[in-house]
Amino acid sequence: MEEECLVQVEENKQVIFRGFIEGTPKETDLQLMVGKKIELKAPPKGSGAFLVKNLYLSCDPYMRGRMRDFHDSYLPPFLPGQPLQGFGVSKVVDSDNPNFKPGDFISGITGWEEYSLIPTTELSRKIKPDDIPLSYHVGLLGMPGFTAYAGFYEVCSPKKGESVLVSAASGAVGQLVGQLAKLHGCYVVGSCGSSQKVDLLRNKLGFDEAFNYKEEPDLGAALKRYFPQGIDIYFDNVGGDMLDAALVNMKIHGRIAVCGMVSEKNLSDPQGIRNVYNLITKRIRMQGFLQSDYIHLFPRFLEHVISYYKQGKIVYIEDMNEGLESAPSAFVGLFLGENVGKQVIRVAHE
């Protein structure tokens, strides 16, 4: 009689979403706890599912929108009492799917926990082994990087020599937008929230100019100073006062790509903008977008950005937090401007 194989059982540490919120996220909105013990094996044959060990998790501002009891968005809200979900890089432990074998590295949506069962594969992508850090697949080569690529090239329709403003310019999306714009032959100015980030934009990321918006009592005047002839393209990650100031300073036929609204700390009571009349007088095109609208371009994006990175034409800045226990503070820090670069949580070493 053959001996049955022993299945390894592990505790599964998780970051639990405690309940729907108003205003800026707080660490107490999330709870670190040890979930039920989990068998490190895939479900029975026919499920197509696979079990992964999570290595890196991505902190992204869009996740704030999933923390409210609102069901008419492009993504459903998080479930109170369940782990958060987001983009991550994981290693397959066991699998009932022929396309994902044990030992494979993947990127896609996963749970904020040590081990996750992935029931569907449509949002999972196998990572080809390379000399590029695995964590970059939640940043430079993941959703933020692709957001920058699709937003800049497809929404902004840039031309060589144009003037480009990027807000939240040292963040996960903004840092790549600025570098792509420079490679395209544009004049690029970034706004950010600290002198450290200003230095980073100017001296490491190659922006022509950068400024700390917190030190500018009049944002409209600041933009006039950096763009005396006006702004051709505004890549907007923050909304609010910066968007209002940009509207006044846009050139005729300028373009605004609306990517994020991180300044809207309370999404249930959004603030209006005052200078929208400029859309008419200056014939400005302002367009919101999701990176998923352009997913057919993802292979081209990977080819271009990997090539740029390997040639040393672009750099990418990560803000790495160690351990799942650091996840609540890392996530909340996004909305306080504490991260410098792409905020990532290392759950486990490769």
SULVENPE-V674513 format. One line per field, one symbol per residue. burial: b if it has 24 or more other C-alpha atoms within 12 Angstrom, else e. A space follows every 10 residues. Layout:
# SULVENPE-V674513
burial = ???
This chain:
# SULVENPE-V674513
burial = eeeeeeeeee ebbbbbbbbb beebbbbebb bbbeeeebeb bbeeeeeebb bbbbbbbbbb bbbbbbbbee eeeeeebbee ebbbbbbbbb bbbbbbbeeb ebebbbbbbb bbbbbbbbbe beebbbbeee eebbbbbbbb bbbbbbbbbb bbbbbbbbee ebbbbbbbbb bbbbbbbbbb bbbeebbbbb bbbbeebbbb bbebbbbbbb bbbeeeeebb ebbeebbeeb bbbbbbbbbb bbbbbbbbbb bebbbbbbbb bbbbbebeee eeeeebebbe eeebbbbbbb beeeeeebee bbeebbeebe eeebbbbbbb bebbbbbbbb bbbbbbbebb bbbbbbbbee
